[in-house]
Amino acid sequence: MKKITALMLVCAMAFGLLLTGCTVERVDGGDTGTPSADNTDTPAATDTGNTGSGGNREVTVYSWGEYIDETLIDEFEETTGITVNYRTVPSNEDLYSLLQQGAISPDVVVPSDYMISQLIEEDMLQPLDYSKIPNFEKISDRFKNLSYDPENQYTVPYTWGTLGIIYNTTMVDEPITSWSAMFDNRYTDNVILIDNSRDAFGIALYYLGYSVNTTDEAQIREAYELIADAWDRGIYQGKMMDEIFQTMENGNAAIATYYAGDYLTMLENNPDLAYVVPEEGSNWFVDAMCIMKDAKNVDEAHEWINFIASTEANLRNMDYIWYASPNEEALEMYPEWYEEQYGEPLDMELYEIMAAPQEVLDRCEAYLVLPQEIRTLYNDLWIQLGT
């Protein structure tokens, strides 16, 4: 279905990149050594900001790998004359680290909810001029005034979804329903630990019956010990982010923790894969577009955000990246739009993985920004893990 079309779009995009000024680039943070999932793995050690001359308009956007229909970049450039420097990072924590180091100078970033709260807390974002973003009115009310931006001053939601377990049905003994699979000796050296501390320790917190937003140091240390014990027992092949795509698609691991939209992308390449939000609960998240306080191209940043928030862009993005849209019109239209595009009905089971129904969301928690001392504890424990 989508896979053939996606391949054609990638080929078209590759040709388009030869004709336009668009930059699609991967930036790794820290020492993770994570290769890009979208083959844009030429590292940029530092980003000195926009380098256009002669009055050329441009915008620098930092987001995640496999997270946009790249033909939208072409279309935006063609219709506005604005060059898009589109770059990717592996995780919220890597993005924050690069920003703190001054290694990158984005105009637009697309962090997750809890990281947005932290960036606001540290005065790193600027309020948006919503008069320049008329498509904001298309965002569903349920994705406005959320805890990370309660007065809707800084953000326009980009996507939403759930975190769960992806597993290969040919490599496990029975359907997985619990986070216990992440610690099970039956799957020694066959499990991938997600490479960011918030999600990784969250797995253990859920399994132990604690809130993923706990600030109780004893509970957090107990979660760490659970992960560390599984690490020492050789349960995990290692920590991964974007490498999860290739590893799971090729059947080189049985179990991984990752995001619903990315699972649906992997499923196109490996139909043996399955996805579950475990019975203990999980994280549901919103990623949103923001403008950095020191952005050099503020008008262009607003134009980009408004373009991406449109119904058409959201329909195409959902179809390409399999992440649910916060644009209410696009979310409702997608099944019918899909059938028009492909001449066959959308598999509604897959649609409900992408756009989780309320009964699934009811047993999930959104991450809240944690106090500084707890963030430091997370970081210290994460560094300690596996050393």
Stockholm file with secondary structure:
# STOCKHOLM 1.0

chainA/1-387         MKKITALMLVCAMAFGLLLTGCTVERVDGGDTGTPSADNTDTPAATDTGNTGSGGNREVTVYSWGEYIDETLIDEFEETTGITVNYRTVPSNEDLYSLLQQGAISPDVVVPSDYMISQLIEEDMLQPLDYSKIPNFEKISDRFKNLSYDPENQYTVPYTWGTLGIIYNTTMVDEPITSWSAMFDNRYTDNVILIDNSRDAFGIALYYLGYSVNTTDEAQIREAYELIADAWDRGIYQGKMMDEIFQTMENGNAAIATYYAGDYLTMLENNPDLAYVVPEEGSNWFVDAMCIMKDAKNVDEAHEWINFIASTEANLRNMDYIWYASPNEEALEMYPEWYEEQYGEPLDMELYEIMAAPQEVLDRCEAYLVLPQEIRTLYNDLWIQLGT
#=GR chainA/1-387 SS CHHHHHHHHHHHHHHHHHHSCCEEEECCCTTCCCCCTTSCCCBCSCCCCCCCCTTCCEEEEEECTTCSCTHHHHHHHHHHCCEEEEEECSCHHHHHHHHHHTCCCCSEECCBHHHHHHHHHTTCBCCCCGGGCGGGGGBCGGGSSCTTSTTCSSCEEEEEEEEEEEEETTSSSSCCCSGGGGGCGGGTTCEEEESSHHHHHHHHHHHHTCCTTCCCHHHHHHHHHHHHHHHHTTCEEEEESTHHHHHHHTTCCSEEEEEHHHHHHHHHHCTTEEEECCTTCEEEEEEEEEEBTTCSCHHHHHHHHHHHTSHHHHHHHHHHHCCBCSBHHHHHHHHHHHHHHHSSCCCHHHHHHHSCCHHHHTTEECCCCCCHHHHHHHHHHHHHTTC
#=GC SS_cons         CHHHHHHHHHHHHHHHHHHSCCEEEECCCTTCCCCCTTSCCCBCSCCCCCCCCTTCCEEEEEECTTCSCTHHHHHHHHHHCCEEEEEECSCHHHHHHHHHHTCCCCSEECCBHHHHHHHHHTTCBCCCCGGGCGGGGGBCGGGSSCTTSTTCSSCEEEEEEEEEEEEETTSSSSCCCSGGGGGCGGGTTCEEEESSHHHHHHHHHHHHTCCTTCCCHHHHHHHHHHHHHHHHTTCEEEEESTHHHHHHHTTCCSEEEEEHHHHHHHHHHCTTEEEECCTTCEEEEEEEEEEBTTCSCHHHHHHHHHHHTSHHHHHHHHHHHCCBCSBHHHHHHHHHHHHHHHSSCCCHHHHHHHSCCHHHHTTEECCCCCCHHHHHHHHHHHHHTTC
//
